[in-house]
Amino acid sequence: MPKDSNDLEIVQQLKKAHDEIIAEISKVIIGQRKVINELLISLLSRGHCLLVGVPGLAKTLLISTLARVLDLKFSRIQFTPDLMPSDITGTEVIEEDTSTGKKTFKFVKGPVFANIVLADEINRTPPKTQSALLQAMQEHEVTAAGETHPLDEPFFVLATQNPIEQEGTYPLPEAQLDRFMFNLWVDYPDENEEQEIVRSTTSAYEARLKTVLDAKQITDLQNLVRRVPVADNVIRFAVKLVRRTRPNDPLAPKYTKDWLEWGAGPRASQYLILGAKTRAILDGRPTPDISDVLAVTKPVLRHRIVTNFNAEADGVTASEIVDRLTSESL
Protein backbone atom coordinates (compact mmCIF):
# COMPACT_ATOMS: atom_id res chain seq x y z
CA MET A 1 0.00 0.00 0.00
CA PRO A 2 1.17 3.61 -0.52
CA LYS A 3 3.20 4.72 2.50
CA ASP A 4 1.70 8.20 2.50
CA SER A 5 -1.70 8.17 4.24
CA ASN A 6 -2.62 11.17 2.11
CA ASP A 7 -2.18 8.96 -0.99
CA LEU A 8 -4.67 6.46 0.42
CA GLU A 9 -7.16 9.25 0.96
CA ILE A 10 -6.65 10.45 -2.62
CA VAL A 11 -7.27 6.92 -3.93
CA GLN A 12 -10.64 6.84 -2.18
CA GLN A 13 -11.48 10.32 -3.47
CA LEU A 14 -10.52 9.22 -6.98
CA LYS A 15 -12.90 6.26 -6.84
CA LYS A 16 -15.71 8.67 -5.96
CA ALA A 17 -14.62 11.05 -8.73
CA HIS A 18 -14.47 8.14 -11.19
CA ASP A 19 -18.10 7.26 -10.47
CA GLU A 20 -19.10 10.91 -10.89
CA ILE A 21 -17.23 11.19 -14.22
CA ILE A 22 -19.02 8.11 -15.55
CA ALA A 23 -22.38 9.51 -14.38
CA GLU A 24 -21.77 12.88 -16.05
CA ILE A 25 -20.59 11.41 -19.37
CA SER A 26 -23.57 9.03 -19.34
CA LYS A 27 -25.86 12.08 -19.57
CA VAL A 28 -24.58 12.54 -23.12
CA ILE A 29 -23.11 9.19 -24.19
CA ILE A 30 -25.30 6.09 -24.08
CA GLY A 31 -23.33 2.89 -23.33
CA GLN A 32 -19.59 2.65 -24.19
CA ARG A 33 -18.78 2.22 -20.47
CA LYS A 34 -15.73 0.05 -21.21
CA VAL A 35 -14.29 2.58 -23.68
CA ILE A 36 -14.82 5.45 -21.21
CA ASN A 37 -13.01 3.50 -18.47
CA GLU A 38 -10.09 2.74 -20.78
CA LEU A 39 -9.86 6.39 -21.85
CA LEU A 40 -9.58 7.43 -18.18
CA ILE A 41 -6.94 4.74 -17.54
CA SER A 42 -4.88 5.99 -20.48
CA LEU A 43 -5.23 9.66 -19.45
CA LEU A 44 -4.11 9.02 -15.86
CA SER A 45 -1.25 6.81 -17.10
CA ARG A 46 0.05 9.67 -19.30
CA GLY A 47 -0.62 7.51 -22.35
CA HIS A 48 -2.38 8.20 -25.65
CA CYS A 49 -5.16 6.28 -27.39
CA LEU A 50 -5.92 5.07 -30.90
CA LEU A 51 -9.69 4.83 -31.42
CA VAL A 52 -10.91 2.54 -34.19
CA GLY A 53 -14.54 2.47 -35.22
CA VAL A 54 -16.91 3.16 -38.11
CA PRO A 55 -18.31 6.69 -38.54
CA GLY A 56 -21.34 7.78 -36.53
CA LEU A 57 -20.48 6.14 -33.20
CA ALA A 58 -20.06 9.50 -31.36
CA LYS A 59 -16.29 9.26 -30.93
CA THR A 60 -15.85 13.04 -31.23
CA LEU A 61 -18.78 13.70 -28.89
CA LEU A 62 -17.36 11.28 -26.33
CA ILE A 63 -13.96 13.00 -26.29
CA SER A 64 -15.37 16.54 -26.16
CA THR A 65 -17.72 15.50 -23.34
CA LEU A 66 -14.80 14.01 -21.40
CA ALA A 67 -12.92 17.30 -21.80
CA ARG A 68 -15.90 19.28 -20.47
CA VAL A 69 -16.33 17.06 -17.43
CA LEU A 70 -12.59 17.32 -16.66
CA ASP A 71 -12.46 21.09 -17.38
CA LEU A 72 -9.73 20.60 -19.99
CA LYS A 73 -9.08 22.52 -23.19
CA PHE A 74 -10.23 20.44 -26.16
CA SER A 75 -9.01 20.66 -29.75
CA ARG A 76 -10.09 18.66 -32.80
CA ILE A 77 -7.87 18.31 -35.87
CA GLN A 78 -9.43 16.89 -39.03
CA PHE A 79 -6.58 15.17 -40.86
CA THR A 80 -6.61 15.55 -44.64
CA PRO A 81 -4.07 14.75 -47.39
CA ASP A 82 -3.09 18.43 -47.73
CA LEU A 83 -2.56 19.06 -43.98
CA MET A 84 0.94 20.42 -43.24
CA PRO A 85 2.94 19.94 -40.00
CA SER A 86 2.68 23.68 -39.24
CA ASP A 87 -1.12 23.39 -39.42
CA ILE A 88 -0.87 21.23 -36.30
CA THR A 89 2.05 22.65 -34.35
CA GLY A 90 1.76 26.33 -35.27
CA THR A 91 3.76 28.75 -37.37
CA GLU A 92 5.74 31.96 -37.15
CA VAL A 93 4.20 35.13 -38.56
CA ILE A 94 5.65 38.60 -39.07
CA GLU A 95 4.14 41.14 -36.71
CA GLU A 96 4.62 44.90 -37.06
CA ASP A 97 4.73 47.24 -34.07
CA THR A 98 2.46 50.12 -35.09
CA SER A 99 4.25 52.63 -32.86
CA THR A 100 7.81 51.91 -34.03
CA GLY A 101 7.23 50.26 -37.37
CA LYS A 102 9.59 47.47 -36.31
CA LYS A 103 8.79 43.99 -37.57
CA THR A 104 9.29 40.90 -35.44
CA PHE A 105 8.48 37.20 -35.69
CA LYS A 106 5.73 35.87 -33.46
CA PHE A 107 4.88 32.19 -32.94
CA VAL A 108 1.17 31.46 -33.36
CA LYS A 109 0.26 28.25 -31.56
CA GLY A 110 -1.48 25.51 -33.49
CA PRO A 111 -4.37 23.26 -32.35
CA VAL A 112 -1.94 20.80 -30.70
CA PHE A 113 -1.66 23.29 -27.83
CA ALA A 114 -4.58 21.85 -25.88
CA ASN A 115 -5.05 19.36 -23.05
CA ILE A 116 -7.07 16.85 -25.07
CA VAL A 117 -6.39 16.65 -28.81
CA LEU A 118 -8.61 14.59 -31.11
CA ALA A 119 -6.68 13.67 -34.26
CA ASP A 120 -9.56 12.66 -36.50
CA GLU A 121 -8.69 10.07 -39.18
CA ILE A 122 -4.94 10.32 -38.62
CA ASN A 123 -4.33 7.85 -41.46
CA ARG A 124 -5.71 10.39 -43.98
CA THR A 125 -2.60 12.59 -43.82
CA PRO A 126 0.95 11.95 -45.14
CA PRO A 127 3.71 10.58 -42.85
CA LYS A 128 5.44 13.97 -42.48
CA THR A 129 2.35 15.48 -40.84
CA GLN A 130 1.69 12.34 -38.79
CA SER A 131 5.25 12.58 -37.45
CA ALA A 132 4.71 16.17 -36.28
CA LEU A 133 1.86 15.03 -34.03
CA LEU A 134 3.64 11.85 -32.90
CA GLN A 135 6.72 13.86 -31.91
CA ALA A 136 4.56 16.20 -29.84
CA MET A 137 2.98 13.15 -28.19
CA GLN A 138 6.37 11.77 -27.22
CA GLU A 139 8.17 14.97 -26.20
CA HIS A 140 5.22 17.04 -24.90
CA GLU A 141 6.76 20.01 -26.68
CA VAL A 142 6.95 21.65 -30.10
CA THR A 143 10.07 23.10 -31.73
CA ALA A 144 9.68 25.91 -34.25
CA ALA A 145 12.43 28.13 -35.68
CA GLY A 146 14.90 26.86 -33.11
CA GLU A 147 12.63 27.62 -30.13
CA THR A 148 11.02 24.99 -27.94
CA HIS A 149 7.45 25.54 -26.77
CA PRO A 150 6.18 23.23 -23.98
CA LEU A 151 2.67 21.85 -24.31
CA ASP A 152 0.08 22.30 -21.58
CA GLU A 153 -0.25 19.49 -19.04
CA PRO A 154 -2.01 17.17 -18.94
CA PHE A 155 -1.54 16.41 -22.66
CA PHE A 156 -3.66 13.60 -24.05
CA VAL A 157 -3.97 12.62 -27.74
CA LEU A 158 -6.74 10.47 -29.15
CA ALA A 159 -6.33 9.51 -32.79
CA THR A 160 -9.14 7.91 -34.76
CA GLN A 161 -8.93 5.56 -37.72
CA ASN A 162 -11.76 4.51 -39.98
CA PRO A 163 -11.53 0.71 -40.51
CA ILE A 164 -13.72 0.76 -43.62
CA GLU A 165 -12.20 3.18 -46.13
CA GLN A 166 -8.54 2.38 -46.70
CA GLU A 167 -8.18 3.80 -50.22
CA GLY A 168 -5.98 6.89 -50.32
CA THR A 169 -4.82 6.51 -46.72
CA TYR A 170 -1.39 6.44 -45.09
CA PRO A 171 -1.50 3.66 -42.45
CA LEU A 172 0.59 4.32 -39.36
CA PRO A 173 3.76 2.18 -39.31
CA GLU A 174 4.09 -0.36 -36.48
CA ALA A 175 6.84 1.72 -34.85
CA GLN A 176 4.47 4.70 -34.68
CA LEU A 177 1.56 2.63 -33.43
CA ASP A 178 3.73 1.62 -30.48
CA ARG A 179 3.51 5.21 -29.19
CA PHE A 180 -0.16 4.71 -28.39
CA MET A 181 -0.81 3.11 -25.02
CA PHE A 182 -4.21 1.67 -25.99
CA ASN A 183 -5.92 0.62 -29.20
CA LEU A 184 -9.64 0.92 -28.42
CA TRP A 185 -12.37 -0.54 -30.60
CA VAL A 186 -15.58 1.53 -30.51
CA ASP A 187 -18.32 -0.94 -31.41
CA TYR A 188 -21.96 -0.57 -32.42
CA PRO A 189 -24.45 -0.05 -29.55
CA ASP A 190 -26.87 -2.83 -28.71
CA GLU A 191 -30.54 -2.48 -29.67
CA ASN A 192 -31.74 -0.94 -26.39
CA GLU A 193 -28.83 1.53 -26.35
CA GLU A 194 -29.51 2.52 -29.95
CA GLN A 195 -33.17 3.17 -29.16
CA GLU A 196 -32.12 5.42 -26.26
CA ILE A 197 -29.59 7.22 -28.48
CA VAL A 198 -32.27 7.96 -31.09
CA ARG A 199 -34.74 9.06 -28.40
CA SER A 200 -32.35 11.51 -26.71
CA THR A 201 -30.64 12.95 -29.80
CA THR A 202 -33.88 13.66 -31.70
CA SER A 203 -35.49 15.51 -28.78
CA ALA A 204 -34.94 18.94 -27.22
CA TYR A 205 -32.98 17.38 -24.33
CA GLU A 206 -29.72 19.15 -23.53
CA ALA A 207 -27.49 17.72 -20.83
CA ARG A 208 -26.05 19.99 -18.16
CA LEU A 209 -22.61 18.76 -17.21
CA LYS A 210 -20.70 19.61 -14.06
CA THR A 211 -16.92 19.61 -13.74
CA VAL A 212 -15.55 16.74 -11.65
CA LEU A 213 -11.76 17.23 -11.89
CA ASP A 214 -9.50 19.97 -13.25
CA ALA A 215 -6.08 20.00 -14.93
CA LYS A 216 -4.14 20.38 -11.65
CA GLN A 217 -5.96 17.47 -10.00
CA ILE A 218 -5.41 15.25 -13.04
CA THR A 219 -1.68 16.04 -13.06
CA ASP A 220 -1.51 15.17 -9.34
CA LEU A 221 -3.30 11.88 -10.04
CA GLN A 222 -0.87 11.08 -12.87
CA ASN A 223 1.96 11.53 -10.36
CA LEU A 224 0.11 9.32 -7.87
CA VAL A 225 -0.08 6.48 -10.42
CA ARG A 226 3.72 6.40 -10.56
CA ARG A 227 3.89 6.02 -6.77
CA VAL A 228 1.52 3.03 -6.65
CA PRO A 229 3.51 -0.07 -5.60
CA VAL A 230 3.33 -3.30 -7.63
CA ALA A 231 4.16 -6.79 -6.37
CA ASP A 232 7.05 -8.54 -8.11
CA ASN A 233 4.84 -11.44 -9.18
CA VAL A 234 2.54 -9.03 -11.04
CA ILE A 235 5.50 -7.50 -12.91
CA ARG A 236 6.84 -10.99 -13.74
CA PHE A 237 3.41 -11.96 -15.08
CA ALA A 238 3.19 -8.88 -17.33
CA VAL A 239 6.71 -9.36 -18.72
CA LYS A 240 6.16 -13.08 -19.32
CA LEU A 241 2.87 -12.36 -21.13
CA VAL A 242 4.56 -9.87 -23.46
CA ARG A 243 7.52 -12.17 -24.13
CA ARG A 244 5.10 -14.90 -25.23
CA THR A 245 4.17 -12.67 -28.21
CA ARG A 246 7.72 -12.78 -29.61
CA PRO A 247 8.22 -15.63 -32.13
CA ASN A 248 11.92 -16.08 -31.32
CA ASP A 249 11.49 -16.13 -27.54
CA PRO A 250 11.78 -19.50 -25.72
CA LEU A 251 8.52 -18.71 -23.90
CA ALA A 252 6.57 -18.30 -27.16
CA PRO A 253 3.92 -20.97 -27.84
CA LYS A 254 3.78 -22.69 -31.22
CA TYR A 255 0.90 -20.57 -32.55
CA THR A 256 2.90 -17.40 -31.85
CA LYS A 257 5.78 -18.78 -33.94
CA ASP A 258 3.35 -19.84 -36.68
CA TRP A 259 1.20 -16.69 -36.89
CA LEU A 260 3.29 -13.71 -35.79
CA GLU A 261 5.99 -11.84 -37.68
CA TRP A 262 6.83 -9.55 -34.76
CA GLY A 263 5.90 -9.46 -31.11
CA ALA A 264 5.44 -6.59 -28.65
CA GLY A 265 8.41 -4.67 -27.25
CA PRO A 266 9.24 -3.59 -23.67
CA ARG A 267 6.90 -0.59 -23.94
CA ALA A 268 4.01 -3.07 -23.87
CA SER A 269 5.19 -4.42 -20.50
CA GLN A 270 5.45 -0.88 -19.15
CA TYR A 271 1.94 0.01 -20.30
CA LEU A 272 0.49 -3.22 -18.88
CA ILE A 273 1.78 -2.25 -15.44
CA LEU A 274 0.79 1.42 -15.73
CA GLY A 275 -2.68 0.41 -16.92
CA ALA A 276 -3.01 -2.11 -14.09
CA LYS A 277 -1.95 0.51 -11.52
CA THR A 278 -4.46 3.04 -12.80
CA ARG A 279 -7.28 0.50 -13.02
CA ALA A 280 -6.66 -0.48 -9.41
CA ILE A 281 -6.77 3.05 -7.98
CA LEU A 282 -9.82 3.96 -10.09
CA ASP A 283 -11.47 1.02 -8.32
CA GLY A 284 -10.31 2.31 -4.92
CA ARG A 285 -7.61 -0.33 -4.42
CA PRO A 286 -4.07 0.70 -3.40
CA THR A 287 -2.19 -1.86 -5.52
CA PRO A 288 -2.95 -3.89 -8.67
CA ASP A 289 -3.11 -7.65 -9.08
CA ILE A 290 -2.87 -9.98 -12.06
CA SER A 291 -6.54 -9.49 -12.97
CA ASP A 292 -5.81 -5.80 -13.58
CA VAL A 293 -3.01 -6.73 -16.00
CA LEU A 294 -5.30 -9.13 -17.87
CA ALA A 295 -8.03 -6.47 -18.10
CA VAL A 296 -5.76 -4.11 -20.08
CA THR A 297 -3.94 -6.77 -22.11
CA LYS A 298 -6.08 -6.56 -25.25
CA PRO A 299 -5.97 -2.77 -25.79
CA VAL A 300 -2.22 -2.75 -25.02
CA LEU A 301 -1.17 -5.68 -27.22
CA ARG A 302 -3.44 -5.90 -30.26
CA HIS A 303 -1.73 -3.05 -32.18
CA ARG A 304 1.78 -4.12 -31.13
CA ILE A 305 1.86 -7.59 -32.67
CA VAL A 306 2.23 -8.12 -36.41
CA THR A 307 0.62 -11.16 -38.00
CA ASN A 308 2.20 -12.95 -40.97
CA PHE A 309 0.86 -14.56 -44.15
CA ASN A 310 0.08 -17.82 -42.32
CA ALA A 311 -2.28 -16.00 -39.98
CA GLU A 312 -3.96 -14.28 -42.91
CA ALA A 313 -4.36 -17.60 -44.70
CA ASP A 314 -5.85 -19.18 -41.58
CA GLY A 315 -8.16 -16.20 -41.00
CA VAL A 316 -6.59 -15.40 -37.61
CA THR A 317 -6.48 -11.80 -36.34
CA ALA A 318 -4.16 -10.13 -33.85
CA SER A 319 -7.07 -9.76 -31.40
CA GLU A 320 -7.77 -13.50 -31.51
CA ILE A 321 -4.12 -14.28 -30.77
CA VAL A 322 -4.19 -11.89 -27.77
CA ASP A 323 -7.40 -13.56 -26.55
CA ARG A 324 -5.71 -16.96 -26.71
CA LEU A 325 -2.62 -15.73 -24.89
CA THR A 326 -4.81 -14.18 -22.19
CA SER A 327 -7.00 -17.27 -21.73
CA GLU A 328 -3.94 -19.52 -21.42
CA SER A 329 -2.50 -17.20 -18.74
CA LEU A 330 -5.51 -17.55 -16.44
N, C-alpha and C positions, 0 to 999 in steps of 0.2 A: 504494500500500500504506500501511497505518497507519504513521505515523512512529515511534510508541512500540513498541519491540521487545516490551514486555510485552503490548501489544495483540495482536501476532502470536501470542504464546504462548497467550493466552486463546482466540484463534480456533481453534487446534489442539485445545485442551482442550475447547472447546465441541463440536467435531465428534465427539470421543470421547463426550462426555456425551449428545449427540444420539442416537448409536447405542445407548447404554445405556438412554435413555428409551424408545426404540422397542421395545427388547428386553423391558423391564419391562412396558410397557403390553400388549405382545403376549401376555403370560402370561394376561391377562384378556380382551382384545379380539381377536377373530379378524378379520383383514383390516383394512379402513379405513385403510390406511397413508397414503394421500393426505390424508385428512381430518386424521389425527393430525399430519402434517407442517404442514398449513396452520394448525392450531390453535397449534402452537409458533411459527410465523412471526408470527401475529397477537399472541400473548402477548409475544414479545420486541420487537415493534414498538410496544408500548403501544396496540394496537388492541383492538377488541371484535368478536365474531363473531355472525352470525345463522345458526343451524342449521335447515335445512329437511329434513324427512323424515317418513315415515309412522311411526305408533307401533310400538314393538317392535324398533327397530333399535339399542338399547343406547346411546342418546345420553347419558342420565343416567349410566350406568355408565362410559362413556368419560370423561366430564368428572370424575367423582369419582375415577376411577383416576389420571387426570392429576394431580389435586390431591395424591393420596397419594404419587406418585412424586416430585413437586416439593416435598413437605413444606409445602403451602400450606393455609390454612384454607378449607374448602369450605362453601358454603351453597346450598340449593336453595329457590326460591320458586315455588310452584304458583300461577299467575295464574288468578283466577276473576273473574266479573263483580262480585262484592261486595267485592273487595280494595280497601282504602283506601291512599292514599299513606303514611300513618303506619305501616301494616302492613309496609312495606318499609324505610322510613328509620328508624323508631323514634318514640317518643313520650315526653312528659314525664309523670311521675307524682308525686303528692304523697307525700313520705316524712316520717314523724314520728320525731324523736329521742326515744327512750324515757326518757333521763335528764333532758332539759329540757322535753319536751313540745312543742318547737318544730317547726313543719312547714315543710319546704322542698321545692322542686321538684327532681327528679332526672331526667336524660335516660336513658332505657333504649334502648340501641342495637337497631336492627332487623337483619334478616338480610342487609342490604346491606353490613354491616360484616364483610366477609370478603375473602380474596384472590381467590378464584374464585367467582363468583355465577352459578348456572344459573337463568335466568328462563324457567321452563317454560310454553310456550304463551302468550307475551306478548300475542298478539292476542286473548286471551280477556278481557282487562280493559279498562275504559274509558280514554280518552285521558288523563284527569287522573292516574291511577295510572301509566300508561306514562311520562308526562312526569317523574314523580318519579324513576324509575329512569334515564331518559335524561339527566336533569340531573346525577345522581350520576356517570354514565359520563363526561360531558363535563368536569365540574369536579373530580372526585375528592374531593368533600366534600359534606356534608349540612348544611343550615341548619334549625334548629328553635328556635322562640321567640327569634329574634334572635341565636342563638349558632351559630357555624360549627364543625362537627366534621369533621376530616380523616379520610378513609378510609385503611385500611392499604394500603401498597404492597408488592408489585405488586397492582394492582386490574384484574381481567379479568372481563368480563361475556360470557356466552354465552346468547343468547336463542333459544328454539326456536319454530317455527311448524309447525302441522300443515297440510299442503297439501290434505288431503281435506275436512275438515269446516270450512266457511266460514260456516255459519248461526250467527247470534248472536255473531259475532266483531267486533272493532274493528281492522281492518287498519292497520298502521303507515303514516302518510303518507310520501311520498317524502322530504320534508325530514328526517324522523326516521330513515328507513332509511340516509340518508347518514352517520349517526354510526357505523354499523358498518363496520369495515374490510373484512371478508370476508362474503360470503354463501356458505355451504357447503352443498352438497347431499349428504345422507347416503343412499346408495342401498342397495338390497337386496344381500346377499352372493351370491357365485356358489354353484353347487351344492356344490363341495368345501368351501368355507368354511362353508356352512350345516350340512353334515354334522358338521364339527368343532365348531361352536357347540352343536349338539344333544348331541353326545357329551360335551363338557366340562361343560355346564350341567346335565345330568341325572345326573351322577356325584357322588361325594363329594370331587372335586378342589377344593382351595382354594389359590389362588395366594398365595405369599409375596413381597411386593413390597419392594424396598429403595429408599431415598431417593437420588436422583441429584443434585439441586440443591436449594438452599433459597431463601427469599425474598430474602436479601441478595445471593446470587449472581445471581439472576434480575434484580434491580434493577441490578446492575453490568453485566450483559449488555445490558439495555435502554439503558443509557448508552453502551455500546460501539457499538451499532447506529448511534447518532447520529454517532459519530466515523468511521464507515466512509466513505472517499472514493468518489465516483461520477464517472465520466468525463462530460464535457459531451455527448458524442454519445448516451449512454444517457439522460440527462435530456431531451434534445431528442426522442428517440424516444418516451419515455413521454408527454410533453406533446402531441406530434403525434397519437399514438394516441387520447388522450382527446378532443382537439379534433375528431377525425373522427366522434365520436358526436354532435356538436351540429349540428342541421339547418341552422342559419343561418350556420355557419362556412364560409369558402371552401374549406377542406380536406375538407369532408364529401362522401362519395360520394353518388350518386343514391339508393341504397337507404336511406341514412340519412335523407335528406330525405323519402323516400316513407313510411318506416315508423316514424320516431321523432317523438314529440311534444316530448320534452326529452332533452338529452344530459347527460353527467356533468360535474360542476363541478371546480374546482381541487383539491378534497380527493381526488379520484380519482387525479390525477397524483402527489400527495404519497404516497398509500398504495401506488401502483405502485413508487415508488422505495424507500420503507421496506420493502416486502415483498421487493423484489429484493435490497436490502442484507442483510436477515435470511436470506434463502434462501442467499445466497452464503456467509455466515460459518457457517451450519449445515453447509454442505458443505465447510468448511475453506478457502474461498477469501477473500482479503483485500478483494476489490472485485467488484461485480456486473457482468454484461454484459447485452446485450439479451435473451438467452435467459431470464435470471432475470425480467425484466420480463414477457415473454410468458407465463411459467409462472404468474404471479399475476394475469394480466389478467382471466380469467373470474370468479374470486371477487370481484375488486374492482369490476368494471363491471356485472355482470348485474342488480344491484339498484339501480343508479344511472341507468339509462336507462329512459325511459317510452315504450312503444310506443303507436301511435295506432290508429284504427279500420281503416285500410288494412292494417296488420300483422295485426290480428285476422281480417279478412276473408280474407287470404292464408294464414292459418295459420302465421304467422311469430312465433317467440318472441324474447324479449330475448337468451337464451343463444345462439340461432342467429345473431343479428346480431353478437354479440361474437365468435363463432367465425369468421364471415366477415371481420370486421375484422382478427382475429389472423392468419388465413391469408393475407390480402392484404399483411400487414406483413412476412411472412417474406422 
